[in-house]
Amino acid sequence: MLAGVYTYTVTGAAPCPSESANVTVVVNTPPDPGTDGSITLCSTDAPADLFTLLGGTPDAGGAWSGPSTLTGSSFDPGSMLAGVYTYTVTGAAPCPSESANVTVVVNTPPDPGTDGSITFAPRRGTDAPADLFTLLGGTPDTGGAWSGPSTLTGSSFDPGSMLAGVYTYTVTGAAPCPSESANVTVVVNTPPDPAPTAASPLRHRRTRRSLPHSSAARPIPVVHGAARARSPAAASTRVACSQPSNPTRRPVPRRVRTRVRT
């Protein structure tokens, strides 16, 4: 029914007139806080307006209560507590106050730790496997997954059979938090070539030299019964041999002489 003035009239017995009385009716509308809502945030997300998460058409002007004191209807996941936040609209008497709840869940982003590195000594096949998880800095979460040039056994890297490079540890985030990763750089030095156990014997080659041919040599005339005369130009050519490997022996000069018979 409609609110308003309702008149009660009593008809009078003549000659008495009728008489009336009024009843004014006021009908107040109960408050509408909306319907319940919820949100899941990452602790690194921007503040959220909880009023917009209420269903229906909630009345403005209500008050919020919950684990933390909101600024208006703004919830900051980085500094406020998760939980149930209640929005209450005060009713005009005799209507009672009404409330609706917004459940807030705040997930923590994953922590893969910080980057690390390791260098294996140049001793192929002798270095023991290393646990790359222990090389991550900080306090990394367990349960992540490794990826890299070789497939690790758990988080174990074997320098004797696996490839060096960058290995990435990834921890999956709980929505809406994204996954996070950290790297471990692995260097495996190549061992040097083994040194020879004994010096290789040296081979000495003796090069034979052919005697030079002098185009200026002239025939030496032979005179029977007399001393042989030689012109200075017809002097024999001497060629010294190369030094032998035995330094105690001296080379003997060889003389080449050309004779001309008459």
Sequence and secondary structure as in RCSB ss.txt:
>XXXX:A:sequence
MLAGVYTYTVTGAAPCPSESANVTVVVNTPPDPGTDGSITLCSTDAPADLFTLLGGTPDAGGAWSGPSTLTGSSF
DPGSMLAGVYTYTVTGAAPCPSESANVTVVVNTPPDPGTDGSITFAPRRGTDAPADLFTLLGGTPDTGGAWSGPS
TLTGSSFDPGSMLAGVYTYTVTGAAPCPSESANVTVVVNTPPDPAPTAASPLRHRRTRRSLPHSSAARPIPVVHG
AARARSPAAASTRVACSQPSNPTRRPVPRRVRTRVRT
>XXXX:A:secstr
   EEEEEEE   TTS  EEEEEEE         B EEEEEETTS  EEGGGGSBS   SS EEESSS  BTTEE
 TTTS  EEEEEEE   TTS  EEEEEEEEEE      B EEEEE S TTTS  EEGGGGSBS   SS EEESSS
  BTTEE TTTS  EEEEEEE   TTS  EEEEEEEEE        SS                TT   EE  TT
S     GGG  EEE     S TTS    EEE  EE  
